[in-house]
Amino acid sequence: IRNYMEAHREDSGIIYCATRKGVDELYLYLENLGFSVGRYHAGMGTEARRQGQEEFIYDRTKVMIATNAFGMGIDKSNVRYVLHFNMPQSMENYYQEAGRAGRDGAPAECILYYSPQDTVINRYLLESKESYREYTAEELRIIQSRDMERLRKMEGYCTTTKCLRGYILNYFGEQAGENCGNCSNCLE
């Protein structure tokens, strides 16, 4: 991430982390290296989140480091890259988050850094969701089963050697050619 940011110091970007702790640690690390970074997660106060978002929207901060709590309603056109420090919990999340890059039609990059540990972290996060407490045992079983299936599909995306664009399109029920000629797997 540090090397990527050094090569794209003037670009606006978003780095997604799976946990608040991950956001805070990466933020402090990159800030200490002199990068223009902000942070955003649900554990921050309302005013701190609002101010951080505003600093990013108005280009006073180049890079936002955030959990998936950041992004809804953000329509910043000049985001040149989205990096995922951890694997998202689902293709839906990844697609929504990656879609923040290149909204102005100019070239943009989306890079997902993957480690098998990401699956363990996401499984834990899914199993400990607070919003699950309002469901019956049967409803909870169905919801968790669907969440785990989405997580398996996301892991499949991270480990496939086939076209990544094709994987996404197939996931959402569309057909794709064998190679897009643009993703890391097709270019390799």
N, C-alpha and C positions, 0 to 999 in steps of 0.2 A: 504494500500500500504506500509506504514511504517513497519507494522508487517511482511508482506510478505518479504520485502527486508531485514529485520533483520535476518530472517530465511534463506535467500539465499544471504548473503553478498558477498560470493566469486564467485557467478554466474554472467554470462553476461546476460543482459536482455534489452528489449525495452519496454518503456511505451508510449502508444499512447494517446494523448489528442485531443479533437475536435478543440480547438482554440489555437492561439498563446499565449493569456493571460493565459490559463490553463497550457501550457507548462512552461511559465516563473514562474508562482506561484508555481507549483509543484517542479520545479527545485530548486528555492530558498529555499523552505521548506526542501527538502531532503538534499540539500547541507549543510544547517545550522545544520542538524542532523549528519553530518559527512559521508554521503554516497558518493561514487565515481560516480558522475552523470555528464552528459553532456546534451546539449539541441540542438534542430534543428527545425527551422521553417522558412518559406519563408520571414518573416519580418527581419531576421538577414542578415547581409552583406555576400557577397559571400565568403570572406576569413574566416569569423567566422564559417560559415557552413562547409567549407572544412576542417578547423582545427578540429572542433568538430567531424566530421565524421572520420577523420584520427585517432584521439585519441581513438575513440570507436573501429574501425577496428583493431587497433594494441594493444588492451586490456589495454591501459593506463587509460581509463575510463571504468568502469564496466557496467554502465546503461545509455542508451540514452533515453531522454524524448523528444518526437517529435510529430508533427502533421503528417498527412499522406503525407506531402512533403518529408518525410524521408522514405527510403526503396527501392525505385526503383534503381536497380543496386547494392544493398548491398547484398553480398553473404558471410556473416560471419557464419562460420559453428558451432561455439560453443555457440550460443545464447540458453540459457536454459529456458528462459521464455519470453513471450510477455503478457503484461498486457494492457488492454484497460481501461483507466480511464473514458472514455466516450464511448457510443455506436457509432460505425462507421455509415456512411450514407448508406451503402449497404453491402449485403453479399459478393459481389465481393471485396470490400475494406477489409472487415474482413478476408476473405480467403487469400488474398494476404499478409496482415499484419501478421496474425497468422502463415503463412507459413515461416516466418523468424526464427521460433524456431525449434531446433532439426534437422538442416540440416545435421549434422554429423551422424544421426541415433541413437544418444543417447537419453534417455528420456528427454522430455521437457514439459512445461505446457503453456497453453494459458488460461488466465482468463479475462473475460469481466465483469467489474463492470457496472451495469445498474441502471439508475434512470429515471423515466418518464420525467424529465427535459431534458434529452438527446434528446428526440424526438423534443422538442420545439427548442432547440439550433440548431439541424440539419435542421429542417424545415426552420428556419431563414437563415442559411448558404446557403441552396439550393436556396431559393428565392432571395438571394442577390448576386448570382454569377456574377462576372464582365464579364465573357466570354459570358454570355447570350445576351449582347447588340448587337451582330452582327446578330442576328436572327430576322426573321419576327415575327409578333404577333402569327401567327398560329404555326410556328415552335417552338416558345417559349412555347406555351401552351402544345404541344406534349412532349417536353423535360421535362418540369416541372412535367407533369403528370407521366411520366415514372420514374423520380427521386423520386417522392412521393410514387409511388408503391414500388420501391426498399426500401425506408425508412420503409414503412409498413411491408415489409417482414423481414427486419432487426429487427424491434420491435417485430415481431412474434417470431423470434429466441430467443430474450432476455426474453420473457415471457412464452414460451412453457414449459410444464412439461414433454414432450416426449423427446426421445433421440435426443441430439444435433447433433451428427454425422449424424443421419438419416435426420434431418431437412436440413442440409447442402447438403447432397447427393440428396435429393428430389428437393431442390431448383435448383440444377444444372442438373436435369433431370435423375438422377440415382436412382436405387432402393436400399433400405437398409433393413436390418433385423429390427425387432422391438426394440431390445436393443443392444447397442455396448458393454456394460459392462465396459466402461471406462470414459464416460463423467459424469459431476456432476449430471445430472438428473438420469442416469442409476445407479450410485453408491449410490444415496440417499436412 
